[in-house]
C-alpha cells in the first residue's frame, strides 16, 4: 500500500526546554542518533518524561530540534512543516471529527489533497476493509466503541499512504482486554501495508508484542536499542533490566569469567571479557529461577501464592528479595511461607552486568 518504504534517521538530535519554575534550560532529548529501517516497526519506550514523545513529535514536525538533523529516506526534513512531511500521526485522543461519519473522517485528508471522488471512494473502502470496518462507513463516530474509533483514526492515517506512520500512545484510552486485541490488529495492519512505523508507549508488554526493535529512553538519552529478545535477555544496565519485565538483582563479586561469588556461594555465570575481581550484578528473571531442595543459593520463603497458571514465590537470599514465577505448578512440590529452600538457575539463565 505505501508508495515507498522509507526509513527514518536522526543525527545528534537535541531538544531544549525551559523549566517554568526555575527558568533554567534542560534537555528533553540530548544528542540522540537513531536509524529506523524501512518497513520496520520500532517502539520508543520509557517512563514519563524520558523524551520519547518529544522525539516522535520532532519526527512529525510538531516540534523542531534545537540541534541535529532528521532525515526521512534521504531527505532532510527539519525545515518542512508537518503537512509537507511524508508522515501521518495516530493520536492518543483519536482526534476524530464528531459531525462526520466514518467515511468522511477517513476521506478528510484525501479531500484536502483535491483528489477526485471516485479515487477517494476506492481508497477509503479499501482501507476500511483492511482495518475491519467494512460496511460501517455511514456510521457517526459517536456511535462507535473506543476500539472502533481507534480503527477509524488508524484508517485515516493509512489512507494517505505515508512513508512513515507515527503512533503516540494510541491504545492508552482503551481497557486492558481491548488493548491486547488492538495491538495485534495494529501489527497485522502494519505488516500487510508494509509501512514503516514508529510507536511511542510506556507499556513494556505493548512494546514487546509489537516491535521489531525497541528503543529504550531514560532522561532524554537512549539507554539501549535492540530486538525485544535482546533488551529482555541482555539488558545494558539495571534501568533497562528493571523497566523491561521483572528482574531480580543479585550482587556479588566476579571470581572468574565463569564464576561469581554471591554471598559466599559460588555460582556459574558467563562473563567472558568482564573484569575479574570486581563487583558484579546478576540479572535473574523470575521465570528463570526455580525453587527446590537443592540449588545455587539458600533461601527462606516469605510469600507463596497460587495464581492459577503459576505459583508466585518471594524468597529471601540473605538480605536480598528474590521473586520466582513457577509455571504449571500442579504436579510440583509447593513450598509454604517459612520453608527453607534453594534458588536454582543455570549460567544461561543469568545476565551479568
ZAMARGU-4260 file (C-alpha; in steps of 0.2 Angstrom, whole numbers, plus 5000, padded with zeros to 4 digits):
<rodrens>
0) 5000/5000/5000 | 5014/5013/5005 | 5021/5022/4990 | 5038/5019/4996 | 5045/5011/5012
5) 5055/5025/5020 | 5067/5024/5034 | 5070/5037/5047 | 5087/5044/5053 | 5090/5055/5067
10) 5108/5063/5068 | 5113/5070/5085 | 5096/5077/5089 | 5093/5088/5104 | 5078/5097/5111
15) 5080/5110/5125 | 5065/5117/5135 | 5065/5129/5149 | 5059/5124/5166 | 5044/5135/5170
20) 5048/5136/5189 | 5067/5138/5189 | 5068/5146/5172 | 5083/5135/5168 | 5086/5126/5152
25) 5086/5107/5152 | 5087/5094/5138 | 5071/5084/5135 | 5081/5075/5122 | 5100/5075/5121
30) 5112/5071/5107 | 5101/5056/5101 | 5106/5047/5085 | 5094/5033/5078 | 5092/5023/5062
35) 5075/5016/5059 | 5075/5003/5044 | 5061/5005/5030 | 5046/4994/5033 | 5051/4990/5052
40) 5040/4993/5067 | 5051/5002/5080 | 5045/5007/5098 | 5051/5022/5108 | 5049/5015/5126
45) 5052/5023/5143 | 5044/5031/5158 | 5035/5048/5158 | 5047/5062/5154 | 5061/5052/5146
50) 5060/5061/5129 | 5050/5048/5119 | 5035/5059/5114 | 5046/5074/5111 | 5057/5063/5099
55) 5041/5057/5090 | 5034/5075/5089 | 5051/5081/5081 | 5049/5067/5068 | 5031/5073/5064
60) 5036/5091/5064 | 5026/5097/5079 | 5042/5101/5087 | 5059/5107/5080 | 5075/5100/5086
65) 5087/5113/5093 | 5102/5103/5087 | 5104/5089/5074 | 5095/5084/5058 | 5081/5072/5054
70) 5080/5063/5038 | 5065/5054/5030 | 5073/5042/5017 | 5087/5053/5010 | 5078/5069/5013
75) 5082/5081/5027 | 5065/5087/5034 | 5069/5099/5048 | 5063/5114/5038 | 5047/5105/5032
80) 5030/5108/5041 | 5020/5093/5047 | 5009/5093/5031 | 5024/5093/5020 | 5032/5078/5028
85) 5028/5060/5021 | 5022/5055/5038 | 5005/5053/5047 | 5001/5053/5065 | 4989/5042/5075
90) 4985/5052/5091 | 4981/5046/5109 | 4965/5056/5108 | 4960/5049/5091 | 4955/5067/5086
95) 4940/5062/5075 | 4928/5074/5068 | 4912/5071/5078 | 4900/5079/5065 | 4907/5067/5051
100) 4903/5049/5048 | 4917/5036/5046 | 4919/5038/5028 | 4920/5057/5029 | 4933/5056/5043
105) 4944/5044/5033 | 4942/5054/5017 | 4946/5071/5025 | 4964/5071/5021 | 4961/5065/5003
110) 4948/5079/5000 | 4961/5092/5006 | 4973/5085/4993 | 4959/5088/4980 | 4958/5070/4974
115) 4943/5066/4963 | 4928/5057/4971 | 4929/5041/4963 | 4948/5039/4968 | 4943/5044/4986
120) 4929/5031/4987 | 4940/5017/4981 | 4954/5021/4993 | 4943/5024/5008 | 4934/5007/5005
125) 4950/4998/5003 | 4957/5005/5019 | 4940/5002/5029 | 4942/4983/5024 | 4960/4982/5030
130) 4955/4989/5047 | 4939/4979/5049 | 4926/4992/5047 | 4919/4987/5030 | 4900/4991/5029
135) 4901/5003/5043 | 4906/5019/5033 | 4889/5028/5036 | 4890/5027/5055 | 4894/5043/5065
140) 4909/5042/5076 | 4899/5045/5092 | 4890/5028/5089 | 4907/5019/5090 | 4916/5010/5103
145) 4934/5015/5109 | 4941/5001/5098 | 4931/5006/5083 | 4936/5024/5085 | 4954/5019/5086
150) 4952/5009/5069 | 4945/5025/5061 | 4960/5035/5067 | 4971/5022/5060 | 4962/5021/5043
155) 4963/5040/5042 | 4982/5040/5044 | 4984/5024/5032 | 4973/5031/5018 | 4986/5045/5015
160) 4999/5031/5011 | 5013/5040/5021 | 5031/5034/5020 | 5031/5033/5039 | 5016/5030/5051
165) 5018/5038/5069 | 5009/5032/5084 | 5008/5042/5100 | 5002/5030/5114 | 4986/5026/5103
170) 4979/5012/5115 | 4981/5021/5132 | 4962/5026/5132 | 4956/5008/5130 | 4953/4995/5143
175) 4966/4981/5146 | 4957/4967/5135 | 4954/4978/5120 | 4972/4985/5121 | 4979/4967/5119
180) 4967/4964/5104 | 4970/4981/5096 | 4989/4979/5097 | 4988/4963/5087 | 4977/4972/5074
185) 4990/4986/5073 | 5004/4974/5070 | 4994/4964/5057 | 4989/4980/5048 | 5007/4987/5048
190) 5014/4971/5041 | 5000/4970/5027 | 5003/4988/5022 | 5022/4986/5023 | 5024/5003/5031
195) 5037/5010/5042 | 5030/5013/5060 | 5037/5022/5075 | 5027/5019/5090 | 5028/5028/5107
200) 5022/5019/5123 | 5027/5017/5142 | 5019/5000/5142 | 5033/4987/5140 | 5022/4972/5136
205) 5015/4983/5122 | 5032/4986/5115 | 5037/4968/5116 | 5022/4962/5107 | 5023/4975/5093
210) 5041/4979/5089 | 5055/4973/5078 | 5066/4985/5088 | 5064/4993/5104 | 5072/5010/5108
215) 5073/5012/5127 | 5075/5030/5133 | 5080/5037/5150 | 5081/5055/5154 | 5082/5061/5136
220) 5095/5049/5130 | 5094/5032/5123 | 5098/5018/5136 | 5098/5003/5123 | 5092/4998/5106
225) 5088/4980/5102 | 5075/4967/5097 | 5063/4963/5111 | 5074/4947/5115 | 5090/4957/5116
230) 5083/4970/5128 | 5075/4957/5139 | 5089/4944/5140 | 5104/4955/5138 | 5099/4972/5146
235) 5113/4985/5145 | 5111/4991/5163 | 5099/4990/5178 | 5087/5003/5172 | 5083/4993/5156
240) 5083/4976/5166 | 5070/4984/5178 | 5060/4993/5165 | 5058/4978/5153 | 5048/4965/5163
245) 5053/4960/5181 | 5070/4957/5187 | 5080/4951/5202 | 5097/4959/5205 | 5110/4948/5214
250) 5125/4957/5220 | 5142/4949/5221 | 5160/4948/5215 | 5166/4940/5199 | 5179/4927/5203
255) 5182/4922/5185 | 5174/4923/5168 | 5164/4908/5173 | 5161/4910/5191 | 5153/4923/5203
260) 5153/4924/5222 | 5136/4928/5228 | 5135/4930/5247 | 5149/4916/5249 | 5141/4904/5237
265) 5150/4901/5220 | 5138/4901/5205 | 5141/4898/5187 | 5140/4913/5175 | 5145/4918/5158
270) 5155/4934/5160 | 5169/4932/5147 | 5179/4948/5145 | 5172/4956/5161 | 5184/4962/5175
275) 5188/4948/5186 | 5188/4953/5205 | 5176/4967/5203 | 5159/4969/5209 | 5145/4962/5198
280) 5127/4961/5197 | 5117/4946/5190 | 5101/4949/5182 | 5089/4934/5185 | 5071/4934/5178
285) 5058/4927/5190 | 5053/4914/5177 | 5071/4908/5175 | 5073/4904/5193 | 5067/4888/5201
290) 5064/4884/5219 | 5070/4867/5225 | 5078/4856/5239 | 5094/4859/5231 | 5101/4873/5220
295) 5114/4888/5219 | 5108/4899/5233 | 5100/4895/5250 | 5084/4905/5254 | 5069/4907/5265
300) 5051/4908/5258 | 5041/4923/5263 | 5027/4923/5251 | 5019/4908/5242 | 5004/4912/5232
305) 4994/4901/5219 | 4990/4911/5203 | 4982/4898/5193 | 4995/4896/5179 | 5009/4899/5191
310) 5015/4899/5209 | 5021/4916/5214 | 5035/4915/5227 | 5045/4928/5236 | 5061/4922/5245
315) 5075/4930/5254 | 5093/4926/5249 | 5102/4934/5263 | 5096/4952/5263 | 5090/4951/5245
320) 5072/4948/5240 | 5070/4936/5225 | 5054/4934/5215 | 5051/4917/5207 | 5037/4913/5195
325) 5035/4894/5194 | 5024/4890/5179 | 5012/4875/5179 | 5013/4871/5197 | 5000/4857/5198
330) 5012/4842/5200 | 5026/4851/5208 | 5031/4852/5227 | 5023/4868/5234 | 5034/4877/5247
335) 5025/4886/5261 | 5029/4903/5270 | 5044/4899/5282 | 5051/4885/5272 | 5070/4884/5269
340) 5074/4880/5251 | 5086/4884/5237 | 5085/4895/5222 | 5092/4886/5206 | 5097/4893/5189
345) 5109/4889/5175 | 5123/4901/5169 | 5112/4904/5153 | 5098/4910/5165 | 5108/4925/5172
350) 5115/4940/5163 | 5130/4948/5171 | 5130/4967/5172
</rodrens>
